[in-house]
Amino acid sequence: MTKVVVIGGGPAGMMAALQAAENGNKVILIERNKNLGKKLLITGKGRCNLTNYSPLNQHIKNIIDNPEFMYSSLAEFDAYRLYYFFEGLGLSLKIERGDRVFPKSNRSQDVLKVLQKELFKHNVEIIQDQAVEIYKDEQKITGLGLKYQGQLQADKIILAAGGSSYPQTGSDGSSFKLVQSLGHQVIEPEPGLCGLKTKESWIYQAQGLKLKYVDLKLIKAGEEIYRDFGDLEIRNDYLDGPLIISASMFIDSDPKNYQLEIDLKPALDHQSLDRRILRDFEKYSNKYFGNSLDDLLPQKVIPIFLQLSSIDYNKTVNQITAAERKELVHLFKNLKLNLKAKKGFERAIVTRGGINTEEIDPKTMESKLINNLYFAGEIIDVAAMTGGYNLQIAFATGFKAGNNLN
């Protein structure tokens, strides 16, 4: 009987272990944490967005890094097959806005429970330990070294130990050192789906504010790179929210080259917004400018506007000129922010970078450099947008690896 060791007890590792066991192998699953699926439990804000109930091409379209590598895995195990895989295990699912799939219970714990039950059913041995070395004889896997329990023989190894995002869950980037020591190239890991820091400190005067239904553009060298409509949030030292984390996927390793443009009133064109401001100015004609924006902006944003505008705070509204009003309209429609950095791995949803996909056979997930070594999940240089696409990648690559142990 072939002895298969899976390193990493996340979604990719658990799926790989299940498939390998179903195919008649003796399977050992190594997990450094006390419990499996620590990162799985926090996905989807604890609700676990399992996948996106959409066809293969929709998934490929939403994969930002190396989408072509995923064709084979997603063709074999797509979102529909994943959906019925979990339904078959007794987990009731639902499809929400944007085709996002969640357990009906809204509990990620229930996803983990059915996976653990299947692992037990298929006699997968779970060892709490950390892999610190992988052994090979010439170009063939022979075993691995564990931090506490020493050497362990293995005929096949599936490495699914995650990337660098949310290091508190165990994905601290140490798995990359394992493969680099074997001669594999690791594309420099970077935070993905993360918050963004700006050069302008004034934005954080509005800490805790949520801006809803705004239009956001990501600009590089005067060219629009990305644009979307939705919500963003201002944290204590960075921008966050759906718009921001999506935009972060279109930023390279030097965020200082990028600028954000926010339209606070996207439902109104310049002329319509000017007429709206005129109505408010008529309403507050005898008030100071600083007290005339209550109907147009959240309270926390008003001091920022007063700071950015050249209009005197103590000028009465009826003294404001057409040119000054035009400037105000422009500020509403083109609030500019210059980026300086991405928020780090501690809050990043995914890792960008990882094992070079050119060194992995996409049809089997086996290393092209070392026989009997396979990869699955976030350790591979593949990353996607939010909406369930990244968990689908994890499950699909785990499925592919576990079913192709030649």
Order of alpha helices (4+ residues) and beta strands (2+ residues): beta-alpha-beta-beta-alpha-beta-alpha-alpha-beta-beta-alpha-beta-beta-beta-beta-beta-alpha-beta-beta-beta-beta-beta-alpha-beta-alpha-alpha-alpha-beta-beta-beta-beta-alpha
